[in-house]
Amino acid sequence: MKIKVFFLACGMAFFCAVLGAGRTLIPEISPPLIQEEIFACPGRLAGDIIFPCAAGIGWVDAAGRIVTWNVEEKTAGAVITLPFPVSDTPFRQGDCLVLKDPTADHLLVFNLAELKPRFELHDLQAAKILGVDRDYLVYLTSEDLVVYSWQDPGGIFKLPAAKEIFFDCHFSQDRILIFSRDRLLTFWKKKGEFRQVPLPLSAVSAFFHDGEYIYYGDAQRHLVKFSLAKSRPVWKLTLGQILERPPFAFAGYIVANPADNTILQVNERGSVRWWLPLQSTMRFELVPMDDNLAAFLLNREIKFIDLGQKLVTVFKSRGTPVSKPLAVGHDLYFMLQEGKTCKLQRVGNFYGIEVELEPAKVKWTGRSIRFSLQPRNLLRPSLRCVILDAAGQVVFSKTLPADGLMPLAWIPDRPGNYTIRVAASGANRQADAERSFQVFDPQKLIPGLHLHF
């Protein structure tokens, strides 16, 4: 029996080694990072959100259009004209977008997964939208909390809530959790009734729902884990400042960002596993990516935080975002407004090839010209490098597998204008780059170069 176990263990180890050797991954955040403009369109953003949709990334402009960008194909996507202009920030939850007509009591619920309208609602007197999914809309009027079911013609359920502060709500298969400053409400869908539980201390943040527990910040600087089954706190973690931004789960931990501009990584027992000061004020809420958290700061820094490795990568962005950032794939996207033009930006890894020439200002015939090639974030790339003269004739050519920084040299035999072109072919993508330079004859005077005695 022991022999069988031994051989099985050896086989598994060999299999894992082969699998690991054949799989090379590019880290989600692998410097150098770049910021690039990927799309520009006329108009102004309505509100401050961009969102994922069937076409890739979408946003609403003030003229009443949903504009989209296809991330995979890197092309402009569908443009959908709405029946009214939009001035209020659209409300988005999941794949539902709620748009409000500024001139009438008229709401349009738009399905982002299918890029088409789902419902039009009139005469609701909705003062604030709290939540939406494919079956229900939860909102406040001046007097009531309302749960509206558009599957049921008579499905309008009200609860008095005048002057009460509500944060948000969470939808599940059998119930809707609705969170206010002083109570947690549960709307049971099958029975069409509300139940409520008072909170031990007033809440100051929206909540995060995790199975049978919720997490939120209270007025006495606590992060609270609250049991839904027992209707009471499980633990309270005292913070340096109040927690007004909602906590969330990431990489197996709860993440909290209190008002002292720190990030706390908290385990399920309420113990802090890691603490990170941001050293600047947050501009937006933390953005969860696949492997990192992205923090946008007022000093224009973006800090990419790897909680597993306890690493922080800092990138200095250009421009002031007019939209909340959105993570798609391994990249961050946000919008800049320049005059009457919206410009969609991408921040993420640079995938390509860098070509660096020697620093000498003047390059002569008969002397070696040194340059280097550096592939960036390309999987197992091979490179083809050519040097062309002014007539487009190849005067130097070399194909080689890339292994880190690749130094090369070439000796020109005649003066003129030349271009280095490099094509890189990697397992994950193709890239190319070029650099131009001029070579002079040392026996001839260089125009503009004068010697003084």
N, C-alpha and C positions, 0 to 999 in steps of 0.2 A: 504493500500500500504506500509506504514511504517513497519507494522508487518511482511509482506512478506520479505521486504528487511532485517529486523533484523534477521529473521530465516535463510535467505540465507547466510548472513554474518557469523552467528554462525556455519552453516554447513561447509562453506569454511574453517573457522578457525579450526574446529575439524578435517577436512580432512587433512589439512596441518600439524597439530600436529601429527596425526597418521603417515602420510608419513614421517615426519622428525624423529619421534621416531624409525621407522623401518629401517631407512637408516643411516648407519654409514660409513663415508669415511675416508680413510687414507690420510693425506695431502701429496701433491706431494713431498715436502721436509720435512721430519720428523726425526730429529736426533734420534739415531746415524746414520751417513752416513758411507758408506764403499766404498772402491775401490777394485775391484776384476778383476782378469784376467779370461776372459771367453772363449778365443780361441787363439791358437797360430798356425802359419803356417810358413813354410820356405819361404824365399824370402824377397825382399825389396819393399816398397810402391813406386808406380810411382806417383810423385807429392805429394800433401798434402791433398787430400780429401778422405773421406768415404761418402757413400750416401745411402739413402733408396732405396730399390728395391723390386721386387716381393717376393724375398726370405727373406727379412728382412733388413739386412745391407750388403753392398757390397763395394769392393775396387778393384783397379787395381794394379797388381804388375808389376815390371820392366820386367819380363819375357814375359809379354803379356797374362795375365790371369785375368779374373774377378772372384774373390773369394767372396763367400757369407756366411753369418751366419744367421740362422733362429732364430729370437728373441723369438718367441712363444715356439718353441720346444726345444730351447737351444741346437741345434745341427748344425754341419757344413752343409751348403747348397750346391747348384750347383757350380761347377767350370767350367768356360767357357773359352776355349782357343781362343785367338784372332789371326788373320792372321799375326801379326807382334808384335815385342816387343814394349814397350812404355817407352819413356824417358821424354816427356813433360807432364806436369800436364793435365789430362783430363778436358774438359770443360763440366760442367753439368748445365742444367736449366730445372726445372720441372722433367719430367720422360725421358728426352733425355740426352744422354752422347755422346760427340764428342771425338773421339780418333784419334791421328795423327800418321802416319807412319813416323819414324824419317829418313828414307832413301829415301822417295819419296813424291811427292805431292799427297797424298792419305789420305782421311778422311773417317772414319767409324762412322756413326751415329747409336747409340745403343739405343734400347727401353728398359728402365729399368722396366717398368710396366709389360712387357711380357718376359723380359730377352732374347731378340733376336735382331739381327741386323735389322735396318730399311732401311738405304741407304748407299751405298758406293759412294763417290764422288772423282773424279780425276781432276787434272790439273786446280785447282781453283786459285792457287797462293795466298792462304789465309795466310796473315801475322798475323792476330789476329781475334779470334772469339768473336763476341759481343753478340750473342744470338741465340737460337735455339728452335723450337717447332716442332710439328708433321708435319707441312707443309712448314716451311721456315727456312733458315739459313741466318743469318746476319753476315757479316765479312768484314774485311778491306784487301785490297791489298796495294801495295806500292803507288798506285795512287788514288784508288777509294773506296768508300763505296758501298758494293754490298748486295742486297737482292736477294736471290736465292730461287725459288719455285720449289721443286721437283715434285709437282703435275702437273706443266705446263712445257712441254719440252722447250718452249721458254721463260720461266719465269726467266730471269736474268735482274735485274734492277740496274743500276749504277748511282752514283753521284760523281763528283770529290771531293776528300777529302784529298789531299796530305798534309802530315805533321800536320794534325788536330788531336787533342787528343779527343778520344771517350771513354766513360765510359761503358755504357750498353744499353739495350733496353728492352721494355715491349711489350708483345703480347696480343692483344685483338681480338674480333671476326672480326672487320672490319678494324683494323689498327695496325701498329707497331710504337711505340714511340721509337726514337733513340736519345740518349742524348750525347752531346759533351760539351767541355769546354765553347763554345761560342754560341751554338744554340741548339734548340730543333727541331728535324726533325720528321715529321709524314709521314709514308708511307701508303697510302690508297690502300688496297688490290684490291678492285674491279676495280679501275681505273688504278692501276699500276703506281702511280705517287708519287713524293715527294713534301711535302710542308715544309717550315721551318719558325721558329720564332727566332729572335736573343734574347739572354738573356741580361738583363740589366747589370749584372756583371758576370764576368767569374765564372764558377762553379769549385769546387774543389772536389766534391764527386759524386758518382752515385746517382740516384734519387729513390724515392719511389712513386709509382703510387697509387692514392686513388680516383677512380671514375673520376671526372672532375678536379682533382687537382694533382699536383706533389709537392714533398718536396725534397730539396737538400741544400747543403752547398755552399756558394759562397766565393770569394776571400777576402771579407772584413768582415769575421767572422760572417756572418749571417746564420741562418736557414731560408730558404725562402719557403713560401707557394705560389705556382704559379698556376694561373687559366688557364686551357687549353682552355676554352670557350672564355675568354677575352684576352688571350695571354699577361698577365701582372701579376706581383706579387699581392697577396692579402695582405700579411704582411711579415715583416722581423723581426726576433728576433735576437738581438745582443748577441753574445756568447763571452766567455772569450778567446777562441782560435778557430782556423778554424775547420770546420767540414769536415774531409776527409772520414770518414766512413759513409755509406749511412744511413739516418734515416729510421725508420720503425714504423708501427702501432702495439701497444700492449695494450690490456686491455682498449680499448677506448681512448687511447692517442697516441701522436707521441713521440717516444723515440729518443733522440740524444745523441751521445757519442763523444764530441769534443776532441781535442788534449790535453786538460788539464786534461785528465783522470777523467772526471766526467760523470755522467749520468743525463740527464734532462728529466723530464716528462712534456710534453707540451700539452695544450688543443688545440682545433680547432681554438681558437681565438688568439693563439700565446702567451699565458701566461704560465709561468713556475709554475706547481703545486707541484713539488718536485724536489730536487736537492741532489745528492749523490756523495761525493768524494770517489774514489776507493782506493786512497792512494798507488797505485802501477800502473805500466804501463800495458796496455792491451796486451796480447799475440795474441789474435784473436778478431774478431768481436763478439759482444754480441750474445748469442744463446737463442732465444725465446723457452721456454718450454710451457707447458699448463698453468701453474699458476705463473711461475717464469722466470726471466731472469738470465742466467748463464754467469758470467764474468770470463774468464781465465786470470790470472795475471802472470807477469814474476817472482814473488816471489813464484810461485807454489800454490798460493791460488786460490780456486774456490769460488766465491761469488755468492750465490743464492739470488736473489733480488725479493721480493714479493712487487710489486708496490701498490697493494691494501691495504695490511696491513702495508706497510712501514717497512718491516722487512728484515734483512740481515742475512743469515746463511753462515758461513765460513767453508770451508773444505780444509785441506792441502793435496794436491795430491802427489803421488809418481811418479817420472820419468818425463822426458820432452817429451810432445806429439810431434809426427812427422806428425800428421794429424790435420786438423781442427775438433773441436768437433761436434757431431751430437746428437740431441735430438730425442729419440724414446720412445713413451709412457711417463713414468715419470722418465726416466733415461737418463744419458749422456753417450755417447760412444766416445772413441778416441783411437788412435793407438800409441803404443810405439815400438821402434825398438831396439832390443837387439842382437847385432852381425848380424847374417844372418836370424833372426827370427822376424816376425811381431807378436805383441801381442795386441789383442783387449781388451780394458779395459771398465768396467762399473763402473760409479759412481752414487750412488743413495741410497735410503733407505735400511737399514738392516732389513730383514724380518726373524724373527726366535725367538729363546729362548736363553737367557743368563743364565748360571749356575755359581754361585759364591760360593766357599767354604769359611769357616771361615779362617782368616789369620794365625791361629796357625800352626807352622811348623811341630809339632809332634802331632799325633792324637792317643789317648790311648783307649784301651778297657774299657768298663764300664763308659766312659765319653761321654757326649753329643757332637755330631758333628753337627754343625749348617751350613746350606747352604740356598741359596735363588734362586728363579726362577723368571726371569723377561722377559715376552713376549715383543717383539718389533714389532710394526706395523702389528699385527695379529688381525683380526676382531673377536670379541667374542670367544676367544680360550678356549678350554678345554685341560687340561694337564694330562698326565699319567707319573708318575715318578716311576722308579724302581731302586733299588740298587742291583747289582750283585756281588757275590764273585768270586774268581779266577776260580772256576769250572763252572761259568755261572749260578749258582743257585740264584734265587730271594730271598733276605733276607729282603727286604723292598719294599712295593708297596703302591702307593696312587694315586687316580684319583680325580681331583678337577678342578672347573672352575677358570680361571685366572682372577684376578682383581688387576692389578698393580703388585708391588713387593710381592712375596709370600715367606715368611720365613718358613723353615721346620727344623726339628731336628731328629736325629736318634742316638741310643746308640748301638754300636757294642759290641757283647759278646765274640768275639774271634779275634785275630790278622789276618792279611792277606792283600791281595790286593783287592781293591773294585773299582767298576765303577758305577757312577750315570748316568743313561740314561733317557732323557726326550723326549717324543713325544708330540708335540703340534699340535692340529687340529683347524684351524681357518676357518672362512667363506671365506677368500680370498686365503689361501694357507696352506700347511702342512709344518712343520719344526721339526727338532730334534737336540739334542745336547747331549754331554756326557763329563764327567770329571772323571779322575781316581785319586785315593789316596791310601795311605797305613796306616794301623792301627797297632800299636805296643802294646805288652804286657808290662805293667809297671814293672813287676817282672823279666823281662829278659833284659839283656844289649843289647842296640841297636848297631848293627855293625857300626863302624865309629864314634860312640859317646864316647868320653873319658872325664873322670873327672880328673882335676888336683888340687892337694892340695899344 
